[in-house]
Amino acid sequence: MHIIIVGCGRVGSNLAETSSRRGDDVVVIDTDPASFRQLGAGFNGVTLRGTGCDEQQLREAGIERCDAFVAATDSDSVNMMAAEIASRIYRVPRVVVRLYDPGHERSMRVLRLDYVNDAALSVQAILGKLDGGNAFVEERVESA
């Protein structure tokens, strides 16, 4: 699977490393080249400096053959824009957005973007542990 990940912070770098270990073809895009240092030695993908919203950069990343696209920056605006380009212009079959600020959840729904709400998942995991559970209890976050 060819995956493009925009954002190489904690979420993006972990996703990139995991996907790379699974054998996926991974391209990571970030505005800060220093962020690529978060990728471990086992990462065998490609890194590109950019925003994930520039069509030339996206073509260089292989957007035209992309199977999955993840927008995981700390900016919901950038994530939404990049996801819109990937899904509406390039028709990437699977596009997921990291929702950084829960206040933007309505916008994600209106745009019909599939998203993961960091705060909701963290709260769910903490409550599960407080209730005596050791494992993370997954809750499906609705996106539309």
ROVEXVO-635587 format. One record per atom (N, C-alpha, C): residue number from 1; residue in three letters; atom name; x, y, z. Coordinates in Angstrom, 1 decimal, always signed. Example, Ala and Ser with C-alpha at 12.3 -4.5 7.8 and 13.67 -1.06 7.14 Angstrom:
% residues 2
{site 1, "ala", "N", {+13.2, -5.7, +7.8}}
{site 1, "ala", "CA", {+12.3, -4.5, +7.8}}
{site 1, "ala", "C", {+13.2, -3.3, +7.8}}
{site 2, "ser", "N", {+12.8, -2.2, +7.1}}
{site 2, "ser", "CA", {+13.7, -1.1, +7.1}}
{site 2, "ser", "C", {+12.9, +0.0, +7.9}}
This chain:
% residues 144
{site 1, "met", "N", {+0.8, -1.2, +0.0}}
{site 1, "met", "CA", {+0.0, +0.0, +0.0}}
{site 1, "met", "C", {+0.9, +1.2, +0.0}}
{site 2, "his", "N", {+0.6, +2.2, -0.8}}
{site 2, "his", "CA", {+1.3, +3.5, -0.9}}
{site 2, "his", "C", {+0.6, +4.5, +0.0}}
{site 3, "ile", "N", {+1.2, +5.0, +1.1}}
{site 3, "ile", "CA", {+0.6, +5.9, +2.1}}
{site 3, "ile", "C", {+1.4, +7.2, +2.1}}
{site 4, "ile", "N", {+0.7, +8.3, +2.1}}
{site 4, "ile", "CA", {+1.3, +9.6, +2.3}}
{site 4, "ile", "C", {+0.8, +10.1, +3.6}}
{site 5, "ile", "N", {+1.8, +10.5, +4.5}}
{site 5, "ile", "CA", {+1.5, +11.0, +5.8}}
{site 5, "ile", "C", {+2.0, +12.5, +5.9}}
{site 6, "val", "N", {+1.1, +13.4, +6.1}}
{site 6, "val", "CA", {+1.5, +14.8, +6.3}}
{site 6, "val", "C", {+1.6, +15.1, +7.8}}
{site 7, "gly", "N", {+2.8, +15.5, +8.2}}
{site 7, "gly", "CA", {+3.0, +15.8, +9.6}}
{site 7, "gly", "C", {+3.9, +14.7, +10.2}}
{site 8, "cys", "N", {+5.1, +15.0, +10.7}}
{site 8, "cys", "CA", {+6.0, +14.1, +11.3}}
{site 8, "cys", "C", {+6.3, +14.4, +12.7}}
{site 9, "gly", "N", {+5.2, +14.7, +13.5}}
{site 9, "gly", "CA", {+5.3, +14.8, +14.9}}
{site 9, "gly", "C", {+5.1, +13.4, +15.6}}
{site 10, "arg", "N", {+4.7, +13.4, +16.8}}
{site 10, "arg", "CA", {+4.5, +12.1, +17.5}}
{site 10, "arg", "C", {+3.6, +11.2, +16.7}}
{site 11, "val", "N", {+2.4, +11.6, +16.3}}
{site 11, "val", "CA", {+1.5, +10.8, +15.7}}
{site 11, "val", "C", {+2.0, +10.3, +14.3}}
{site 12, "gly", "N", {+2.4, +11.3, +13.5}}
{site 12, "gly", "CA", {+2.8, +11.0, +12.1}}
{site 12, "gly", "C", {+4.0, +10.1, +12.0}}
{site 13, "ser", "N", {+5.0, +10.4, +12.9}}
{site 13, "ser", "CA", {+6.3, +9.6, +12.9}}
{site 13, "ser", "C", {+6.0, +8.2, +13.3}}
{site 14, "asn", "N", {+5.2, +8.0, +14.4}}
{site 14, "asn", "CA", {+4.8, +6.6, +14.8}}
{site 14, "asn", "C", {+4.1, +5.9, +13.8}}
{site 15, "leu", "N", {+3.1, +6.5, +13.1}}
{site 15, "leu", "CA", {+2.4, +5.9, +12.1}}
{site 15, "leu", "C", {+3.3, +5.5, +10.9}}
{site 16, "ala", "N", {+4.2, +6.4, +10.5}}
{site 16, "ala", "CA", {+5.1, +6.2, +9.4}}
{site 16, "ala", "C", {+6.0, +5.0, +9.7}}
{site 17, "glu", "N", {+6.5, +4.9, +10.9}}
{site 17, "glu", "CA", {+7.4, +3.8, +11.3}}
{site 17, "glu", "C", {+6.6, +2.5, +11.3}}
{site 18, "thr", "N", {+5.5, +2.5, +11.9}}
{site 18, "thr", "CA", {+4.7, +1.3, +11.9}}
{site 18, "thr", "C", {+4.3, +0.8, +10.5}}
{site 19, "ser", "N", {+3.8, +1.7, +9.7}}
{site 19, "ser", "CA", {+3.5, +1.4, +8.3}}
{site 19, "ser", "C", {+4.6, +0.9, +7.5}}
{site 20, "ser", "N", {+5.8, +1.5, +7.7}}
{site 20, "ser", "CA", {+7.0, +1.1, +7.0}}
{site 20, "ser", "C", {+7.4, -0.3, +7.4}}
{site 21, "arg", "N", {+7.3, -0.6, +8.7}}
{site 21, "arg", "CA", {+7.6, -2.0, +9.2}}
{site 21, "arg", "C", {+6.7, -3.0, +8.7}}
{site 22, "arg", "N", {+5.4, -2.6, +8.4}}
{site 22, "arg", "CA", {+4.4, -3.5, +7.8}}
{site 22, "arg", "C", {+4.7, -3.8, +6.4}}
{site 23, "gly", "N", {+5.6, -3.1, +5.8}}
{site 23, "gly", "CA", {+5.9, -3.2, +4.4}}
{site 23, "gly", "C", {+5.2, -2.3, +3.4}}
{site 24, "asp", "N", {+4.6, -1.3, +4.0}}
{site 24, "asp", "CA", {+3.9, -0.3, +3.2}}
{site 24, "asp", "C", {+5.0, +0.7, +2.6}}
{site 25, "asp", "N", {+4.6, +1.2, +1.4}}
{site 25, "asp", "CA", {+5.4, +2.3, +0.8}}
{site 25, "asp", "C", {+5.0, +3.6, +1.4}}
{site 26, "val", "N", {+5.9, +4.2, +2.2}}
{site 26, "val", "CA", {+5.5, +5.4, +3.0}}
{site 26, "val", "C", {+6.2, +6.6, +2.5}}
{site 27, "val", "N", {+5.5, +7.8, +2.4}}
{site 27, "val", "CA", {+6.1, +9.1, +2.1}}
{site 27, "val", "C", {+5.6, +10.0, +3.2}}
{site 28, "val", "N", {+6.5, +10.7, +3.9}}
{site 28, "val", "CA", {+6.2, +11.6, +5.0}}
{site 28, "val", "C", {+6.5, +13.0, +4.5}}
{site 29, "ile", "N", {+5.6, +13.9, +4.7}}
{site 29, "ile", "CA", {+5.8, +15.3, +4.3}}
{site 29, "ile", "C", {+5.7, +16.2, +5.6}}
{site 30, "asp", "N", {+6.6, +17.1, +5.8}}
{site 30, "asp", "CA", {+6.6, +18.0, +6.9}}
{site 30, "asp", "C", {+7.3, +19.3, +6.5}}
{site 31, "thr", "N", {+6.9, +20.4, +7.1}}
{site 31, "thr", "CA", {+7.5, +21.7, +6.8}}
{site 31, "thr", "C", {+8.9, +21.8, +7.5}}
{site 32, "asp", "N", {+9.1, +21.0, +8.6}}
{site 32, "asp", "CA", {+10.4, +21.1, +9.3}}
{site 32, "asp", "C", {+11.2, +19.9, +9.1}}
{site 33, "pro", "N", {+12.3, +20.0, +8.4}}
{site 33, "pro", "CA", {+13.1, +18.9, +8.1}}
{site 33, "pro", "C", {+13.7, +18.2, +9.4}}
{site 34, "ala", "N", {+13.8, +19.0, +10.4}}
{site 34, "ala", "CA", {+14.3, +18.4, +11.7}}
{site 34, "ala", "C", {+13.4, +17.4, +12.3}}
{site 35, "ser", "N", {+12.1, +17.5, +11.9}}
{site 35, "ser", "CA", {+11.1, +16.6, +12.4}}
{site 35, "ser", "C", {+11.4, +15.1, +12.0}}
{site 36, "phe", "N", {+12.0, +15.0, +10.8}}
{site 36, "phe", "CA", {+12.3, +13.7, +10.3}}
{site 36, "phe", "C", {+13.2, +12.9, +11.2}}
{site 37, "arg", "N", {+13.9, +13.5, +12.1}}
{site 37, "arg", "CA", {+14.8, +12.8, +13.1}}
{site 37, "arg", "C", {+14.0, +11.9, +14.0}}
{site 38, "gln", "N", {+12.7, +12.2, +14.1}}
{site 38, "gln", "CA", {+11.9, +11.4, +15.0}}
{site 38, "gln", "C", {+11.6, +10.0, +14.4}}
{site 39, "leu", "N", {+11.9, +9.8, +13.1}}
{site 39, "leu", "CA", {+11.7, +8.5, +12.4}}
{site 39, "leu", "C", {+12.9, +7.7, +12.8}}
{site 40, "gly", "N", {+12.6, +6.5, +13.2}}
{site 40, "gly", "CA", {+13.6, +5.5, +13.7}}
{site 40, "gly", "C", {+14.5, +5.0, +12.5}}
{site 41, "ala", "N", {+15.5, +4.3, +12.9}}
{site 41, "ala", "CA", {+16.4, +3.7, +11.9}}
{site 41, "ala", "C", {+15.8, +2.7, +11.0}}
{site 42, "gly", "N", {+14.7, +2.1, +11.5}}
{site 42, "gly", "CA", {+14.0, +1.1, +10.7}}
{site 42, "gly", "C", {+13.1, +1.7, +9.6}}
{site 43, "phe", "N", {+12.9, +3.0, +9.6}}
{site 43, "phe", "CA", {+12.0, +3.7, +8.6}}
{site 43, "phe", "C", {+12.7, +3.6, +7.3}}
{site 44, "asn", "N", {+12.1, +3.0, +6.3}}
{site 44, "asn", "CA", {+12.7, +2.9, +4.9}}
{site 44, "asn", "C", {+11.9, +3.6, +3.9}}
{site 45, "gly", "N", {+11.1, +4.7, +4.3}}
{site 45, "gly", "CA", {+10.3, +5.4, +3.3}}
{site 45, "gly", "C", {+11.0, +6.6, +2.9}}
{site 46, "val", "N", {+10.2, +7.6, +2.3}}
{site 46, "val", "CA", {+10.8, +8.8, +1.7}}
{site 46, "val", "C", {+10.3, +10.0, +2.6}}
{site 47, "thr", "N", {+11.1, +11.0, +2.7}}
{site 47, "thr", "CA", {+10.7, +12.2, +3.4}}
{site 47, "thr", "C", {+10.8, +13.4, +2.4}}
{site 48, "leu", "N", {+9.8, +14.3, +2.5}}
{site 48, "leu", "CA", {+9.7, +15.5, +1.7}}
{site 48, "leu", "C", {+9.4, +16.7, +2.6}}
{site 49, "arg", "N", {+10.1, +17.8, +2.3}}
{site 49, "arg", "CA", {+9.8, +19.0, +3.0}}
{site 49, "arg", "C", {+8.7, +19.7, +2.3}}
{site 50, "gly", "N", {+7.6, +20.0, +3.0}}
{site 50, "gly", "CA", {+6.5, +20.8, +2.4}}
{site 50, "gly", "C", {+5.3, +20.8, +3.3}}
{site 51, "thr", "N", {+4.2, +21.3, +2.8}}
{site 51, "thr", "CA", {+3.0, +21.4, +3.6}}
{site 51, "thr", "C", {+2.0, +20.3, +3.5}}
{site 52, "gly", "N", {+2.0, +19.6, +2.4}}
{site 52, "gly", "CA", {+1.0, +18.6, +2.1}}
{site 52, "gly", "C", {-0.2, +19.2, +1.4}}
{site 53, "cys", "N", {-0.1, +20.5, +1.1}}
{site 53, "cys", "CA", {-1.2, +21.1, +0.3}}
{site 53, "cys", "C", {-0.8, +21.6, -1.1}}
{site 54, "asp", "N", {+0.5, +21.4, -1.4}}
{site 54, "asp", "CA", {+1.0, +21.9, -2.7}}
{site 54, "asp", "C", {+0.9, +20.7, -3.6}}
{site 55, "glu", "N", {+0.2, +20.9, -4.7}}
{site 55, "glu", "CA", {+0.0, +19.8, -5.7}}
{site 55, "glu", "C", {+1.3, +19.3, -6.3}}
{site 56, "gln", "N", {+2.3, +20.1, -6.5}}
{site 56, "gln", "CA", {+3.5, +19.6, -7.1}}
{site 56, "gln", "C", {+4.2, +18.7, -6.1}}
{site 57, "gln", "N", {+4.2, +19.0, -4.8}}
{site 57, "gln", "CA", {+4.8, +18.2, -3.8}}
{site 57, "gln", "C", {+4.0, +16.9, -3.7}}
{site 58, "leu", "N", {+2.7, +17.0, -3.7}}
{site 58, "leu", "CA", {+1.9, +15.8, -3.6}}
{site 58, "leu", "C", {+2.1, +14.8, -4.8}}
{site 59, "arg", "N", {+2.3, +15.4, -6.0}}
{site 59, "arg", "CA", {+2.6, +14.5, -7.2}}
{site 59, "arg", "C", {+4.0, +13.9, -7.0}}
{site 60, "glu", "N", {+4.9, +14.6, -6.4}}
{site 60, "glu", "CA", {+6.3, +14.1, -6.1}}
{site 60, "glu", "C", {+6.2, +12.9, -5.1}}
{site 61, "ala", "N", {+5.2, +13.1, -4.2}}
{site 61, "ala", "CA", {+5.0, +12.0, -3.2}}
{site 61, "ala", "C", {+4.3, +10.8, -3.7}}
{site 62, "gly", "N", {+3.7, +10.9, -4.9}}
{site 62, "gly", "CA", {+3.0, +9.8, -5.5}}
{site 62, "gly", "C", {+1.5, +9.8, -5.2}}
{site 63, "ile", "N", {+0.9, +11.0, -5.1}}
{site 63, "ile", "CA", {-0.5, +11.1, -4.8}}
{site 63, "ile", "C", {-1.4, +10.4, -5.8}}
{site 64, "glu", "N", {-0.9, +10.4, -7.1}}
{site 64, "glu", "CA", {-1.7, +9.8, -8.1}}
{site 64, "glu", "C", {-1.9, +8.3, -8.0}}
{site 65, "arg", "N", {-1.0, +7.6, -7.3}}
{site 65, "arg", "CA", {-1.1, +6.2, -7.0}}
{site 65, "arg", "C", {-1.3, +5.9, -5.6}}
{site 66, "cys", "N", {-1.7, +6.9, -4.8}}
{site 66, "cys", "CA", {-1.8, +6.7, -3.4}}
{site 66, "cys", "C", {-3.0, +5.9, -3.0}}
{site 67, "asp", "N", {-2.8, +5.0, -2.1}}
{site 67, "asp", "CA", {-3.9, +4.1, -1.5}}
{site 67, "asp", "C", {-4.5, +4.7, -0.3}}
{site 68, "ala", "N", {-3.7, +5.4, +0.5}}
{site 68, "ala", "CA", {-4.1, +6.0, +1.8}}
{site 68, "ala", "C", {-3.4, +7.3, +2.1}}
{site 69, "phe", "N", {-4.1, +8.3, +2.6}}
{site 69, "phe", "CA", {-3.5, +9.6, +2.9}}
{site 69, "phe", "C", {-3.9, +9.9, +4.4}}
{site 70, "val", "N", {-2.9, +10.4, +5.2}}
{site 70, "val", "CA", {-3.2, +10.8, +6.5}}
{site 70, "val", "C", {-2.7, +12.2, +6.8}}
{site 71, "ala", "N", {-3.5, +13.0, +7.2}}
{site 71, "ala", "CA", {-3.1, +14.4, +7.6}}
{site 71, "ala", "C", {-3.0, +14.5, +9.1}}
{site 72, "ala", "N", {-1.8, +14.5, +9.6}}
{site 72, "ala", "CA", {-1.6, +14.4, +11.1}}
{site 72, "ala", "C", {-0.7, +15.5, +11.6}}
{site 73, "thr", "N", {-0.9, +16.8, +11.1}}
{site 73, "thr", "CA", {-0.2, +17.9, +11.7}}
{site 73, "thr", "C", {-0.8, +18.4, +12.9}}
{site 74, "asp", "N", {-0.3, +19.4, +13.6}}
{site 74, "asp", "CA", {-0.9, +20.0, +14.7}}
{site 74, "asp", "C", {-1.8, +21.2, +14.3}}
{site 75, "ser", "N", {-2.1, +21.3, +13.0}}
{site 75, "ser", "CA", {-3.0, +22.3, +12.5}}
{site 75, "ser", "C", {-4.2, +21.7, +11.8}}
{site 76, "asp", "N", {-5.4, +21.9, +12.4}}
{site 76, "asp", "CA", {-6.6, +21.3, +11.8}}
{site 76, "asp", "C", {-6.8, +21.9, +10.5}}
{site 77, "ser", "N", {-6.5, +23.2, +10.3}}
{site 77, "ser", "CA", {-6.7, +23.9, +9.0}}
{site 77, "ser", "C", {-5.9, +23.2, +7.9}}
{site 78, "val", "N", {-4.6, +23.0, +8.2}}
{site 78, "val", "CA", {-3.7, +22.3, +7.2}}
{site 78, "val", "C", {-4.2, +20.9, +7.0}}
{site 79, "asn", "N", {-4.6, +20.2, +8.0}}
{site 79, "asn", "CA", {-5.1, +18.8, +7.9}}
{site 79, "asn", "C", {-6.4, +18.8, +7.0}}
{site 80, "met", "N", {-7.3, +19.7, +7.3}}
{site 80, "met", "CA", {-8.5, +19.7, +6.5}}
{site 80, "met", "C", {-8.2, +20.0, +5.0}}
{site 81, "met", "N", {-7.4, +21.0, +4.7}}
{site 81, "met", "CA", {-7.0, +21.4, +3.4}}
{site 81, "met", "C", {-6.3, +20.2, +2.6}}
{site 82, "ala", "N", {-5.4, +19.6, +3.3}}
{site 82, "ala", "CA", {-4.6, +18.5, +2.7}}
{site 82, "ala", "C", {-5.6, +17.4, +2.4}}
{site 83, "ala", "N", {-6.4, +17.1, +3.3}}
{site 83, "ala", "CA", {-7.4, +16.0, +3.1}}
{site 83, "ala", "C", {-8.4, +16.2, +2.0}}
{site 84, "glu", "N", {-8.8, +17.5, +1.9}}
{site 84, "glu", "CA", {-9.7, +17.9, +0.8}}
{site 84, "glu", "C", {-9.1, +17.7, -0.5}}
{site 85, "ile", "N", {-7.8, +18.1, -0.6}}
{site 85, "ile", "CA", {-7.1, +18.0, -1.9}}
{site 85, "ile", "C", {-7.0, +16.5, -2.2}}
{site 86, "ala", "N", {-6.5, +15.7, -1.2}}
{site 86, "ala", "CA", {-6.3, +14.2, -1.5}}
{site 86, "ala", "C", {-7.6, +13.5, -1.9}}
{site 87, "ser", "N", {-8.7, +13.8, -1.2}}
{site 87, "ser", "CA", {-10.0, +13.1, -1.4}}
{site 87, "ser", "C", {-10.7, +13.7, -2.6}}
{site 88, "arg", "N", {-10.8, +15.0, -2.8}}
{site 88, "arg", "CA", {-11.7, +15.5, -3.8}}
{site 88, "arg", "C", {-11.0, +15.7, -5.2}}
{site 89, "ile", "N", {-9.7, +16.1, -5.1}}
{site 89, "ile", "CA", {-9.0, +16.3, -6.4}}
{site 89, "ile", "C", {-8.4, +15.0, -6.9}}
{site 90, "tyr", "N", {-7.7, +14.3, -6.0}}
{site 90, "tyr", "CA", {-7.0, +13.1, -6.4}}
{site 90, "tyr", "C", {-7.7, +11.8, -6.1}}
{site 91, "arg", "N", {-8.9, +11.9, -5.5}}
{site 91, "arg", "CA", {-9.7, +10.7, -5.2}}
{site 91, "arg", "C", {-9.0, +9.5, -4.5}}
{site 92, "val", "N", {-8.2, +9.9, -3.6}}
{site 92, "val", "CA", {-7.5, +8.9, -2.8}}
{site 92, "val", "C", {-8.6, +8.1, -2.0}}
{site 93, "pro", "N", {-8.5, +6.7, -2.1}}
{site 93, "pro", "CA", {-9.6, +5.9, -1.6}}
{site 93, "pro", "C", {-9.8, +6.0, -0.1}}
{site 94, "arg", "N", {-8.7, +6.2, +0.7}}
{site 94, "arg", "CA", {-8.8, +6.2, +2.2}}
{site 94, "arg", "C", {-8.0, +7.5, +2.6}}
{site 95, "val", "N", {-8.8, +8.4, +3.2}}
{site 95, "val", "CA", {-8.2, +9.6, +3.7}}
{site 95, "val", "C", {-8.6, +9.8, +5.2}}
{site 96, "val", "N", {-7.7, +10.0, +6.1}}
{site 96, "val", "CA", {-8.0, +10.1, +7.5}}
{site 96, "val", "C", {-7.3, +11.4, +8.0}}
{site 97, "val", "N", {-8.0, +12.1, +8.8}}
{site 97, "val", "CA", {-7.5, +13.4, +9.4}}
{site 97, "val", "C", {-7.4, +13.3, +10.9}}
{site 98, "arg", "N", {-6.3, +13.7, +11.4}}
{site 98, "arg", "CA", {-6.1, +13.8, +12.8}}
{site 98, "arg", "C", {-6.8, +15.1, +13.3}}
{site 99, "leu", "N", {-7.7, +15.0, +14.2}}
{site 99, "leu", "CA", {-8.4, +16.2, +14.7}}
{site 99, "leu", "C", {-7.6, +16.6, +16.0}}
{site 100, "tyr", "N", {-7.0, +17.8, +15.9}}
{site 100, "tyr", "CA", {-6.2, +18.3, +17.0}}
{site 100, "tyr", "C", {-7.0, +19.0, +18.0}}
{site 101, "asp", "N", {-7.9, +19.8, +17.6}}
{site 101, "asp", "CA", {-8.8, +20.7, +18.4}}
{site 101, "asp", "C", {-10.2, +20.2, +18.3}}
{site 102, "pro", "N", {-10.8, +19.6, +19.4}}
{site 102, "pro", "CA", {-12.1, +19.1, +19.3}}
{site 102, "pro", "C", {-13.2, +20.2, +18.9}}
{site 103, "gly", "N", {-12.8, +21.4, +19.0}}
{site 103, "gly", "CA", {-13.7, +22.5, +18.6}}
{site 103, "gly", "C", {-13.9, +22.5, +17.1}}
{site 104, "his", "N", {-13.1, +21.8, +16.3}}
{site 104, "his", "CA", {-13.3, +21.8, +14.9}}
{site 104, "his", "C", {-14.0, +20.5, +14.4}}
{site 105, "glu", "N", {-14.5, +19.8, +15.3}}
{site 105, "glu", "CA", {-15.2, +18.5, +15.0}}
{site 105, "glu", "C", {-16.4, +18.8, +14.0}}
{site 106, "arg", "N", {-17.1, +19.8, +14.2}}
{site 106, "arg", "CA", {-18.3, +20.1, +13.4}}
{site 106, "arg", "C", {-17.8, +20.3, +11.9}}
{site 107, "ser", "N", {-16.7, +21.0, +11.7}}
{site 107, "ser", "CA", {-16.2, +21.3, +10.4}}
{site 107, "ser", "C", {-15.8, +20.0, +9.7}}
{site 108, "met", "N", {-15.2, +19.1, +10.5}}
{site 108, "met", "CA", {-14.9, +17.8, +9.9}}
{site 108, "met", "C", {-16.1, +17.0, +9.4}}
{site 109, "arg", "N", {-17.2, +17.1, +10.2}}
{site 109, "arg", "CA", {-18.4, +16.4, +9.8}}
{site 109, "arg", "C", {-19.0, +17.1, +8.6}}
{site 110, "val", "N", {-19.1, +18.4, +8.6}}
{site 110, "val", "CA", {-19.7, +19.1, +7.5}}
{site 110, "val", "C", {-18.9, +18.8, +6.2}}
{site 111, "leu", "N", {-17.6, +18.7, +6.3}}
{site 111, "leu", "CA", {-16.8, +18.4, +5.1}}
{site 111, "leu", "C", {-16.8, +16.9, +4.8}}
{site 112, "arg", "N", {-17.4, +16.1, +5.6}}
{site 112, "arg", "CA", {-17.5, +14.7, +5.5}}
{site 112, "arg", "C", {-16.1, +14.0, +5.4}}
{site 113, "leu", "N", {-15.3, +14.5, +6.3}}
{site 113, "leu", "CA", {-13.9, +13.9, +6.4}}
{site 113, "leu", "C", {-13.9, +12.9, +7.5}}
{site 114, "asp", "N", {-13.2, +11.8, +7.3}}
{site 114, "asp", "CA", {-13.0, +10.7, +8.3}}
{site 114, "asp", "C", {-11.9, +11.2, +9.2}}
{site 115, "tyr", "N", {-12.1, +11.2, +10.5}}
{site 115, "tyr", "CA", {-11.1, +11.8, +11.4}}
{site 115, "tyr", "C", {-11.0, +11.0, +12.6}}
{site 116, "val", "N", {-9.9, +11.2, +13.3}}
{site 116, "val", "CA", {-9.6, +10.6, +14.6}}
{site 116, "val", "C", {-9.5, +11.8, +15.6}}
{site 117, "asn", "N", {-10.3, +11.7, +16.7}}
{site 117, "asn", "CA", {-10.2, +12.8, +17.7}}
{site 117, "asn", "C", {-9.3, +12.4, +18.8}}
{site 118, "asp", "N", {-8.1, +13.0, +18.8}}
{site 118, "asp", "CA", {-7.1, +12.6, +19.8}}
{site 118, "asp", "C", {-7.6, +12.7, +21.2}}
{site 119, "ala", "N", {-8.3, +13.8, +21.5}}
{site 119, "ala", "CA", {-8.8, +14.1, +22.9}}
{site 119, "ala", "C", {-9.8, +13.0, +23.3}}
{site 120, "ala", "N", {-10.7, +12.6, +22.4}}
{site 120, "ala", "CA", {-11.7, +11.6, +22.8}}
{site 120, "ala", "C", {-11.1, +10.3, +23.0}}
{site 121, "leu", "N", {-10.1, +9.9, +22.2}}
{site 121, "leu", "CA", {-9.4, +8.6, +22.3}}
{site 121, "leu", "C", {-8.6, +8.6, +23.6}}
{site 122, "ser", "N", {-8.0, +9.7, +24.0}}
{site 122, "ser", "CA", {-7.2, +9.8, +25.2}}
{site 122, "ser", "C", {-8.1, +9.7, +26.4}}
{site 123, "val", "N", {-9.2, +10.4, +26.4}}
{site 123, "val", "CA", {-10.2, +10.3, +27.5}}
{site 123, "val", "C", {-10.7, +8.9, +27.7}}
{site 124, "gln", "N", {-11.1, +8.3, +26.6}}
{site 124, "gln", "CA", {-11.6, +6.9, +26.6}}
{site 124, "gln", "C", {-10.5, +5.9, +27.2}}
{site 125, "ala", "N", {-9.3, +6.1, +26.8}}
{site 125, "ala", "CA", {-8.2, +5.2, +27.4}}
{site 125, "ala", "C", {-8.0, +5.5, +28.8}}
{site 126, "ile", "N", {-8.0, +6.7, +29.3}}
{site 126, "ile", "CA", {-7.8, +7.0, +30.7}}
{site 126, "ile", "C", {-9.0, +6.5, +31.5}}
{site 127, "leu", "N", {-10.2, +6.7, +31.1}}
{site 127, "leu", "CA", {-11.3, +6.2, +31.8}}
{site 127, "leu", "C", {-11.3, +4.7, +31.9}}
{site 128, "gly", "N", {-10.9, +4.0, +30.8}}
{site 128, "gly", "CA", {-10.8, +2.6, +30.9}}
{site 128, "gly", "C", {-9.8, +2.1, +31.9}}
{site 129, "lys", "N", {-8.7, +2.8, +32.0}}
{site 129, "lys", "CA", {-7.7, +2.4, +33.0}}
{site 129, "lys", "C", {-8.2, +2.8, +34.5}}
{site 130, "leu", "N", {-8.9, +3.9, +34.6}}
{site 130, "leu", "CA", {-9.4, +4.2, +35.9}}
{site 130, "leu", "C", {-10.5, +3.2, +36.4}}
{site 131, "asp", "N", {-11.2, +2.7, +35.4}}
{site 131, "asp", "CA", {-12.2, +1.7, +35.8}}
{site 131, "asp", "C", {-11.6, +0.3, +36.0}}
{site 132, "gly", "N", {-10.3, +0.2, +36.0}}
{site 132, "gly", "CA", {-9.6, -1.1, +36.3}}
{site 132, "gly", "C", {-9.2, -1.9, +35.1}}
{site 133, "gly", "N", {-9.4, -1.4, +33.9}}
{site 133, "gly", "CA", {-8.9, -2.1, +32.7}}
{site 133, "gly", "C", {-7.5, -1.8, +32.5}}
{site 134, "asn", "N", {-6.8, -2.8, +31.9}}
{site 134, "asn", "CA", {-5.4, -2.7, +31.5}}
{site 134, "asn", "C", {-5.3, -2.3, +30.0}}
{site 135, "ala", "N", {-6.2, -2.7, +29.2}}
{site 135, "ala", "CA", {-6.1, -2.6, +27.8}}
{site 135, "ala", "C", {-6.9, -1.4, +27.3}}
{site 136, "phe", "N", {-6.4, -0.8, +26.2}}
{site 136, "phe", "CA", {-7.1, +0.3, +25.6}}
{site 136, "phe", "C", {-8.5, -0.2, +25.0}}
{site 137, "val", "N", {-9.5, +0.5, +25.4}}
{site 137, "val", "CA", {-10.8, +0.1, +24.8}}
{site 137, "val", "C", {-11.1, +1.0, +23.6}}
{site 138, "glu", "N", {-11.2, +0.4, +22.5}}
{site 138, "glu", "CA", {-11.4, +1.2, +21.3}}
{site 138, "glu", "C", {-12.8, +1.7, +21.1}}
{site 139, "glu", "N", {-13.0, +2.9, +20.8}}
{site 139, "glu", "CA", {-14.3, +3.5, +20.6}}
{site 139, "glu", "C", {-14.3, +4.1, +19.2}}
{site 140, "arg", "N", {-15.3, +3.7, +18.4}}
{site 140, "arg", "CA", {-15.4, +4.2, +17.0}}
{site 140, "arg", "C", {-15.8, +5.6, +17.1}}
{site 141, "val", "N", {-15.1, +6.5, +16.5}}
{site 141, "val", "CA", {-15.4, +7.9, +16.4}}
{site 141, "val", "C", {-16.1, +8.1, +15.1}}
{site 142, "glu", "N", {-17.3, +8.6, +15.2}}
{site 142, "glu", "CA", {-18.1, +8.8, +13.9}}
{site 142, "glu", "C", {-17.5, +10.0, +13.2}}
{site 143, "ser", "N", {-17.6, +9.9, +11.9}}
{site 143, "ser", "CA", {-17.0, +11.0, +11.0}}
{site 143, "ser", "C", {-18.0, +11.7, +10.2}}
{site 144, "ala", "N", {-19.2, +11.2, +10.1}}
{site 144, "ala", "CA", {-20.2, +11.9, +9.3}}
{site 144, "ala", "C", {-21.5, +12.1, +9.9}}
